[in-house]
């Protein structure tokens, strides 16, 4: 399977090099210091204001910093990744926040989880690291483990966003074995082909990221960016104009509903064909027979 190491998302927030990004063990402050994290969080909180009692799975989670909003609002969070340092970091960060988390060390395309277990499966900055055959498998697995009526959602880098794409060209930041940028329409079509219904699209970080176009010797957080964020704030928070936001956002968002289907696969994935390894909040390993 053409699956590659999960990352911080496409923004390389920790400033790590190639390899396992999480070896550097960034702090929570570092991970949440960028606009994109706060804007994703705001989007999720507006989309689903009441998540008490939900079971949420973040697939390709790293340290699951994008799931903190769910845990703080009463959801049960499971972080799944093939990076053990990333999951250890999740356990440490959630422990510092006094929040519960379950962590699972596994391949995103072969989840060691029973069908219909979660209300939401999502990820942020992950799907762009899969080639087509593996991408379909990851989407299928996310759908499989979500109960009928539950949701599957993905944030991805937007090919239409000229600021971010220019930044990537300038700094050669595609550091991973495989990375690409989608459009919202492309990923929506892929979700629809895998059987998701009631599909919607939107975008986050809709203000122009002019800092990406400025010389590298200037400070990253300069005077222009806050004014851009302020000026585009009403559009960012607006419950509407989602198609426009999906075209101009640094990230687009696609989400849809899992339908009941008699043809859904009833199976448990395994890691590498052997027993799957499950890490608990305390960091103990439990093996589940295939």
Order of alpha helices (4+ residues) and beta strands (2+ residues): alpha-alpha-beta-alpha-beta-alpha-beta-beta-alpha-beta-alpha-alpha-beta-alpha-alpha-beta-beta-beta
